[in-house]
Amino acid sequence: MLDDAKPPWTRWSSAALPERQRFDAWNEALRATHLAWSLKRDTRSPGFSAELERHEVGPIRVVRCACDPLEGERTRAEIARGNDELYGIVLVREGTEAIRVAGETRVLGAGSFALWDSERELSFAVTTRLEKVSLFVKKADLRGVIADPERHLGRVVSAANGAAALAAAHLVALATQARTLAAAPATRVLAGTLDLFGAAFGEAAPASVPARSARLAQIRAWISARLEDAQLTPRRIAAAHGMSVRTLHAWFHDEGTSLSRWMLRERLERSRADLMRGDGSRVTDIAFRWGFNDAAYFSRAFRRRFGRAPSALARGKAALPGPADA
């Protein structure tokens, strides 16, 4: 979980409190769910009301809240009060919220979201009744699916369409259904949630062509060094490079191939080289050596690629023609 001192309640509302106690009580409730903030009430409003609902889903926290206008800031003083290494994703459902990050003010309207860092100063202003959903996740978990999350801090992402729309809808559903989830699927739910937001931020700030090409070359080199591992899955590859599985597949697709096809070709080339070397290894042993776990499938793929069966090459009975497309 995010911390060991979770509040004893899941839902909180100011409705049952006397008017003079509501804002101070809200301040305490917000600290228990959204970390430490210094808040200031909008005195132009005649009263103040707020409510929130908190859920823990595996190692993440999802909070739905609604409140009247107010302002707040998270300065070095508030940051020093905790030992929080978290990223927050805030999705505005109704109203508007202006946030100020690194000297720049960004406005989130209904249907948009942004990423913020618990260890960086931040201020916000709510000028109308606001409803939002926030997701809090450990930095290490988000870095597993988003490369360099810091470059996305404060960027307002519209959830009107694409992956952003899917991510926003998923977060709203998670806030609504979290209490009905059993403990077992929490890890899978977390992975799906973070993958969607990884894809959404990736769409909002696509890498430049030169930067992507250099990164893809690094990924290919990393995979090439591990082709003997039959358990080398897209999820493992994506996690090792701080990106979503969806982005990984998209990058290979943009190069005119697919991740699985490229890995198959590389493994077949390694197998072919070993067969030509003629060290006495059996065809099956060479296939298993390079990540294949089905000898019949290896033989079919090898024949499609090179036009001859691997056993023929192993016996030295045929010279291979140039490779065909696999």
VENKA-V463787 format. One line per field, one symbol per residue. psi: psi as a letter, one per 40 degrees, with the letter a starting at -180 (. if undefined). Layout:
# VENKA-V463787
psi: ???
This chain:
# VENKA-V463787
psi: idiefiieidiiiedeiideeddddddddddedeahihihiheehdahiiiihhihhbeihhhhiiiiiiiiigaddddeeifhgiihhhhhdiaihhihhfehhihhihfiiihiheeiiiiihheihhhihihhiiddddeeehhgddeehehhhhfdiaddddddddddddddedeehiddedddddddddddddddddddgiiiddddddddddddddddefdeheegiddddddeefiidddddddddeeeaidddddddddddddddddddfeeiidddddddfehehdddddddddddeeiidddddefeiihaiiih.
